[in-house]
Amino acid sequence: MSIRFTTPIFDVKNLNFKVRDQFILSNVSLEIFNGEYIAIIGPNGGGKTTLIRMLLGLEKATDGVIKIFGKKQKNFKEWNKIGYVPQRAAQVDQNFPATALDIVKMGRISKRKLFSRESQEDRDAVIEAMSKMDILNLKDKMIGTLSGGQRQRVMIARALASNPEILILDEPNTGVDTLSQQNFYKLLSKLNKEEKITIVFITHDVGVIADDIGRLFTINQKAIICNNPKEAMSCEEMSELYGISAHLVHNHKHEH
Amino acid sequence: MLELFQYEFMQRAFVAGILIAILASISGGFIVLKRYSMISETLAHAALVGVAVALVSSYNPLWIAVIVSIFAAWTIEFLRSSFALYSDAVLSILLSGSLAIAVIIVSIGGEFNTSLFTYLFGSILSVSNEDIFTILIFGTIALFLLVLFAKEFYFIAYDEELAKTSGVKVKFLNFLLVTIVAIIVALSIRIIGTLLIGALMIIPTIAALQFRVGILKTSLLSLFFAVSSVFLGMIISFHFSLPSGATIVLCVLSFFIASLFVNKK
């Protein structure tokens, strides 16, 4: 895969995160470039989610530097460029008074200016995001009545509604059935290839998407970056970091 | 029925009551969805400290109640965001602390009299023109801010972290929401009473949620239940010589019970 070395979307240098003197992340440096499809793997408790939360400004680094689109994180304001789908995407409060449309509309708030009302552009972007996720038929359905897979699509549509340049997904498959998962992987690949959206994706199913991803980050307190994911698991260093002797199983049925 | 509108005090009561119903139900919607319902009770008790100060110092109780209630709201939000304390415990501490302070102030002033009783249970029929003026000024500001930031408040209620990652100023807006709620609670206690205002803020939204519809319809239903309850409650209390605040609460409670049948599985 060719990567255009322009300003990285995320530029992380020597990032440390400690909780009560214990390192959760230690000396992590990485870059994420426009157009990439990156999978993040690692054992539970290894710091994958913490890393994502730090990139998004939800946790403060003990030390280190995070730059987003070339700006220091504290000066970065254009959050509409980043779409985030959290781990709990498929779990929602059953009673929350929101239709699928209400949720997707929330994605436009990052673009909203004070005193501005919903514009035609907002409405078009919301409908477009829902069409991409194939959930237009669900727009008036209450979020609590949707299946796990449908909610996941709603949450991705919400993230897409601000026309982001990068989509960050934190194990969004939790609580979603296998068929929905397969469709979901196809969709991510399509968003990356056709819409040119950079994808960063925490997953446990790296074997299934090995043919799609460009780079693989393994996070277990430290970060190991593998530029050839198909050979990732043969990399001794990575297996050591993951804590197990692992083999990558290619999914040959996977379509492109 | 129309004869009760001939009385000037009833006209004032209806205007004040309906204004409070609109404000309480709209602001209440956001705090219910944030699972923060108890804050209205706590702020009402904090407002009572303001009333106690006003009663012993002869200032306008409504203004002092607004100031003390805002101060309490900021204290709650500060404690909640700065210390590892459970939100409900913070509310409980402030509630009993405020009540204790109010009782001490009034007893030092030597006047544990009927005035304080009025603020505990509300007395809509004694609303003055000055009260209406104060409710109109503060109420308009509060309503303006609620409508201006409605989308952000709704997003924060849905998922605070997700809102933060979308660039929403969550901390500022959380402070703003509790400030607005503090103002509305303080304005309401004269009419509905400290012990009953929570009902008018919370129950209309809970009743509306039983219909399982989107946010706009939920807000409109909640508004309908609150305004209807105030309207019906005042008519019933006038005809049967019942306390207005308590009658209003029983009306809104009836809407809630009826709504449970809508959502019966």
Interface residues (C-beta under 8 A of the other chain):
Chain A: L56 G57 L58 K77 E78 W79 N80 I82 Y84 P86 N95 F96 P97 A98 T99 L101 D102 I103 K105 M106 G107 I109 S110 R112 L114 F115 D140 M142 G144 S162
Chain B: L33 L148 K151 E152 Y154 F155 Y158 D159 E161 L162 A163 K164 T165 S166 G167 V168 A208 L209 R212 V213 G214 I215 K217 T218
